[in-house]
Amino acid sequence: MGIAPNHSSLLPETTHRISRKWSGRAVIGITFVCLISTLSIRFYSEPRLGIGTFIDQDLRSPRTITATDIEATKQAKELAKQQVIPIYRSNPEIDANAVKHLDELLQVGDNLRISSGNLPYVDRKILNDDVQRYFRRISNLDWSELQDRANKLAANVNNQAAIASFINRDKEPPSVALAELTLYKIKALPADYQKLINTVTDVRKAYAMTQKRAAKGPEMFRDRLLEMTNEEWETCKNLTRQALIDVQSTGLVAGLPDDMLQKRLTNLSNLPTNEEHRSMSIALLIATAKPNMTIDYVGTTERAIKASESVQAQRISLKAGDLIVKGGEKITERQFVILDELKMTQRQVNLSGLILMVATTAICFGIFGYANQRWQYLLKVKLHIKDLWALGIICTGSVLATVTMAPNLIVFLPLASIGLIIGSFYSSRLALLVTSLTSSLLAIAISPDLLALAPIIIGAIVAAAITNRPLTRSHLAATGLLVGFLQASVYIAIALIAGSTPLVLIAITALQYASGGLISAIVALGAIPYLEHISYALTPFRLAELANLDRPLLRRLVTETPGTFQHTLFVANLAEAAARELGADTALVRTGTLYHDIGKTLRPEYFIENQMGQPNPHDLLNDPWESAKIVKEHVLGGIKLAQKYHLPEMLQAFIPEHQGTITISYFYCQAQKRSDHVVEEDFRYVGPIPQSRETGVVMLADACEAALRSLGTETTLEAAKKLLMRIFQARWDDGQLKDCSLSWEDLDRIAPVFIKVWQERNHGRIKYPHLADKLDPSGSALPDHLCKPKDSVTAQVQTAISKTIALK
C-alpha cells in the first residue's frame, strides 16, 4: 500500500522519515499504556485474603456491622427460581397428529367390519342381532345340525304356535336361533329361505377370515369390534373422536404417569355407556392421545429471573467480637464479603501479576512489531501511522469490553469483531495475528473466567481466519452467524464433558453464546464506517463506493475529459488483471486507477487524448520547459483536487506514484536540442516512486497502455511481449520499481496478462459486403436484393414456401 506524500511540506525526506518514525512510536506507546491500564484492573487492588485462603487464627469483627449474606442471598434466589411454576404452551400440530392417528385406527376398524359383513347382515325382522351374532360364530357342524332341526320342525305346520311360545319361554341363543330360523322357513318362500341360508353361509366364511386378521391387528379390536352393530360402532367412533379433542384441548403434559392418564380417561363423561364399548373407546384414546403441552423455556426463564431479582438481599448482623472465620478453616464467599466490608481482606497491588501483565503485553507488542517489519509480504500489508491508530482503538476497545463484561455478561462479548474488522481492512493473516495476541492477553487478565472465555476465543480466531477483505457486507453477517453457531457448539461440548450443568441451562447459555456471534457482526458493521475515517487502509466496501462513476471527481473526469476517461478504463482493465495474477488487491487497484489522472481535468486540452483533432496547445507554446511544467502539474493538481474532495490518502497515493520520478522524455529531448544546459530534474515528476505492488502495477499499465493501443491486429504475441518487456526494463533500470516489492519474475508474469487484455479489446470482426459501408457497417440493414439467391428457380421455390408458412 502506497504512502501518501505530503507535497505541502518543504522539509527534507529524512525529516519526514524521522517524524513518521516518532509518530509511530508515540501511537504504539499510547496503545501500550491503554492496554496495560485496562488489562491490569484486577491487579490494582487484589485482596491477600481471598476466597479459599487458609486462615491460621480466628478472625473476629472489630465493630458491629450489618453485611450482605452472599450465600443466603444466592440460596434464596435459587429457591425462588426453583419454585417458579413453568409456563406451558400447547402445540396444535400434535393435536392434529393425534386426531389423524385416531382416524387411521378407526379406518382399520371400518375395514375389518366391512370384510366381516357388518352387523346386521340381514333384516332384523327376519333375525334379531343376537341370533345373527350366534350364526356367525357357531361351528360348521352346529350350523348344519341347526338347519336340519329347523327343516324337521317346519315340516309340521302345527308346530308354529308351539315354536312361538317356546321363544317366549326359552331365551337362550341356540333355542331362539332355532325358533326364528324355523318360523322364517314356515312363513317365507323357499327361494327367500334359501337366500337367507346362502347369506348366512357367506357371512360365516367372511367372519372366520376377518377374525384371523383381527387377531393380528390392534388389540382393542380383537374382542369387541365385530360384535358391534353399525349404529353402535358409529356412536362409539363419534364419542371417541370428541373425547380425544376434549382431552387434547385441556392439555396433556409430557411425563404424565400411565395410571394417571388411565384414570383421567376413565372419568370422562362423554364416553359410550356400554362397558365393552367404553373399554374399547378408552383403549383407542390411550393409543392416540399425545402430550401437547411443552415448557416455554424462554418465558419460564424470564419468570425465574424476575422471581430471582425480586428477592431482596439477605442481611447478616455481627457484633463487635463475633467470630467471622475460625482458625484452621478456609474463607468462604460469605465470609469474604464480610471481611471485605470490614476492610480486613488486606487489599494491595498484586505486583507479580502486574509485572506478568506488563511483560506479556510487551512480548505481544514485540511479536507484532517483528511481524510488521519482517513479515510484511506474509501478512500482505504495510501499516501506516493511521493504521496503527485504528488497530490501537480496536484492541483497546475489545479489551475494555471484555474487562467490563466479565464475568456476568462475558457470553455476549463481541471479541470476534476484532477479526471481522481487521480482516476487512487489511488481511486475514494480520487479523489472525492480532486476534491471537489479544486473546492471550485476555486469558491472563481474566484467568478466573478462562473457561467461559474459551468458546469466545475460538470463535474470534475462526472469524479472523476466514475474513480476508470480503467484497460484500453480507459476508460479515454470514460470518457472524457461523461464529455464533461455533461458540454455542464449543460451549455445549465443554458443558457436556463437565456434566454438572442442567440441560435447560445449557440450552439457554448456548443461545447467549450464539447471540454473541451476531453481536460481533453488528459491532463490526457499525464500527467499520467510522474506522474508515481513521485508518489509512480502506475496506472493499468503501472502495466500491468510491468507484461509483457518480462520485464528483469521476463524474467530472467522464464529462470534461472523455479521452482521459477512456484511457483510464483501459489502464484499469490492464492493472486489475495484473493485480489478480499477482494476488494483489484488485479492488484497490481498480479504484485507485480510476482516480490516477484526475489532475488532467484542470487543463484537459494539453493532453493529446482530449484534443479530438484540435490544434495542440504545446505547439503554440513552443517551450518544452513550460510544457513539461504543465504536464507535471496534472500530478500536483490531482493531489490538490483529491484533498479538496476528501479522497482517502490510500487512493491519493496512486496520483503521484503511478508516474514516480520518470522523465517526460519528449519535452526533455526537445529541450536538449535547444540548449546544452538542460537539467534533467526539471523534466522529471516529483514522485515518490511506487511504494506498493498496487501502485507499481498501475505505473506499468499506464506506461504500456499507449504502446498496446498502437499495435495492429497483425502483431505477433512475441513482438508484443518484447515491446512490453522493453518498457518494463526501462522502468526497472530507472529505479522506479525498487520500493514496491515487484520482482523481475512478477514483471514476466504481468506481460502475458497485458497482452491477453489487449487481445480481448482488439478482437476481430466479420467482414460484411462492401456495400454495407454505404448503408450500415454492422450489416443489419442490407437491401433485400443483396440477400436473394442468384438462381431464380431457387428464389421462386423459397417465395412459395414463405407464402405457405405465412398462410399457415
Buried (B, 14 or more C-beta within 10 A) or exposed (E): BBBBBEBEEEEEEEEBEEBBEEBBEEBBEBBBEBBBEBBBBBBEEBBEBBBEBEBEEEBBBEEEBEBBBBBBBBEBBEEBBEEBEBBBEBBEEBBEBBBEBBBEBBEBBBEBBEBBBBBBBBEEEBBBBBBBBBBBBBEEEBBEEBBEBBEEBBEEEEBBEEBEEBBEEEEEBBBBBBBBBBBBBBEBEEEEBEEBBEBBEEBBEBBEEBBEBBEEBBEBBBEBBBBBBEEBBEBBBEBBBEBBBEBBEEEBEEEEEEEEBEEBBEEBEEBBEBEBBBBBBBBBBEBBBBBBBBBBBEEBBEBBBEBBEEBEEBEBEBEEEEEBBEEEBEBBEBBBBBBBBBEBBEBEEBEEBBEBBBEBBEEBBEBBEEBBEEBBEEBBBBBBBBBBBBBBBBBBBBBBBBBEBBEEEBBBBBBBBBBBBBBBBBBBBBBBBBBBBBBBBBBBBBEEBEEBBBBBBBBBBBBBBBBBBBEEBEBBBBBBEBBBBBBBBBBBEBBEEEEEBEEBEBBBBBBBBBBBBBBBBBBBBEBBEEBBEEBBBBBBBBBBEBBEEEBEBBEBBBEBBBBBBBBBBBBBBBBBBBBEBBEBBBBBBBBBBBBBBBBBBBBBBBBEBBBEEEEEBBEEEEBBBEBBBBBBBBBBBBBBBBBEEEBBBBBBBBBBBBBBBBBBEBBBEBBBEEEEEBEEEBBBBBBBBBBBBBBBBBBBBBBBBBBBBEBEEEBEEEEBBEBBBEBBEEBBEBEBBEBBBBEEEBBEEBBBBBBBBBBEEEEEEEEBEEEBEEBEEEBEEBEEEEEEEEEEEEEEEEEEEEEEEEEE
